[in-house]
Amino acid sequence: MMLGLLLARAGIEVLVLEKHRDFLRDFRGDTIHPSTLQVLHELGMVDEFLKLPHQEVRELRAQFGETRIPIADFSGLPFPFIAMIPQWDFLDFIARQAARYPGFTLTRQGEVVGLLEEDGEVRGVEADTPKGRIRVRADAVVGADGRHSTVRDKAHLEVIDLGAPIDALWFRVSRGPSDPADTMGRFDRGSILVMLNRGDYWQCAFVIPKGSLEILQKNGLEAFRSRIGALLPFAADRMGELASWDDVKLLTVQVNRLKEWCRPGLLCIGDAAHAMSPVGGVGINLAIQDAVATANLLFQPLRAGRPSLEALRKVQARREFPTRMTQGFQVLVQNAILQRVLADPGGSRQVPFAARMLGRFPVLRRIPARMIGVGVRPEHVRSPAA
């Protein structure tokens, strides 16, 4: 959607295929990072965007046992907060902005099922729609269809799996007027719970060892409720809101990236090119940065016609370094911290040394804030308004 907006703004004809009827589904990732707010600012849209209902997270905290530690302070960034907003509202906003440009078309219920290929080059896609199957020819096909990308699979692009020892269970618990306001991570003897303040409810992620959901389910829903209630004592009386396991959604964590992001006529970006761990909540940030870089690098080749393979490869050359750096950090956190906490249910509640330093020296909190809020090699809008 962001790439479609940027290219249409540059005067290029764009078709975005969205396989669902609308954007109303549980995306989980509802974080709009300072770097994305900066992009919207550069497009002259940020003031209008921030009129949408949202929450602002200006600091991240972690709780070890009963000790709360501030770990990231966004006050030093140009936009000093993460905007928490349902992702469907963000996508609807981008769609409305893009619709102002005559070259932009959004086709809903258009599910890509295959690629059109000639002489080893991708020339378009086949898609199923309510009116039947269509064939769309294009100078370039961009797969931005997530970690289970159909475009990537049909293109037979090689995936490098970095591994992930964790999965996450997502669920909601209503938020009371006397609840704390902090968005935080809770670490407590074999348990990790991330709590995102969404105004009238908590969006929660309970981290589990990979593949262990079946064991939790065998122990029963009541045991799960009790465990979560112990981590959220102020909301223990609301655990009945988890009426069944249908209220608990499994996110199978993947950390991987493509060896080559493109073929002649085709490019993958976002999770289709590099699935990210939920550590830091930066997957959306990386995807939007990919879109900005892609528009910056391809608007001129697209204006001239069909981009060369060399032009498509420039996107990977630009974005692979921040991808590798971010994934390296995520894998380190997964293996050195999260996996160890989960494997030691009787472990100490002692605050780790790094967290103690972040709590003691406020200036250090700018480092994780920049990593999460801005990332490595942030992109700025260079594509023009035609």
Number of C-alpha atoms within 10 A of each C-alpha: 20 19 24 25 26 27 29 25 26 21 18 20 17 21 17 18 18 18 17 14 10 12 17 13 10 12 10 16 15 22 25 24 24 24 25 26 24 20 19 18 16 13 15 11 16 15 11 11 17 13 8 12 12 19 17 16 20 17 19 20 17 23 21 19 15 12 12 16 20 20 26 25 25 24 14 13 15 12 19 19 22 25 21 20 19 21 20 16 17 18 16 15 16 18 19 12 14 23 16 12 20 13 18 21 18 16 14 16 17 22 20 24 13 17 22 16 15 9 6 10 15 21 20 21 20 17 19 16 18 9 8 8 14 14 14 15 15 19 15 22 23 20 22 23 20 18 19 11 17 19 24 26 13 12 20 10 17 13 17 13 13 13 14 20 16 22 22 23 17 19 19 19 19 15 19 14 8 8 14 10 15 16 21 21 21 21 22 23 16 19 19 22 23 20 22 23 21 21 16 11 14 21 20 24 24 19 21 23 15 14 11 11 14 9 9 12 13 9 10 12 16 15 13 15 19 14 14 19 16 12 18 18 12 14 18 16 11 16 19 12 13 17 12 10 13 9 13 17 15 17 15 13 19 20 21 23 24 21 14 15 24 25 20 20 21 25 26 28 28 24 25 26 30 28 25 27 24 21 17 16 18 22 23 20 21 27 25 22 28 29 24 23 23 25 25 21 19 21 22 16 14 20 14 9 12 16 19 17 15 11 17 23 17 16 23 23 10 16 21 19 13 17 26 15 12 23 22 14 15 20 20 12 15 20 15 11 12 22 19 14 21 20 14 13 12 11 13 14 16 12 18 11 9 11 18 14 15 20 19 14 11 13 12 16 23 19 15 18 26 18 15 23 30 25 22 18 12 19 22 17 18 14 19 15 11 10
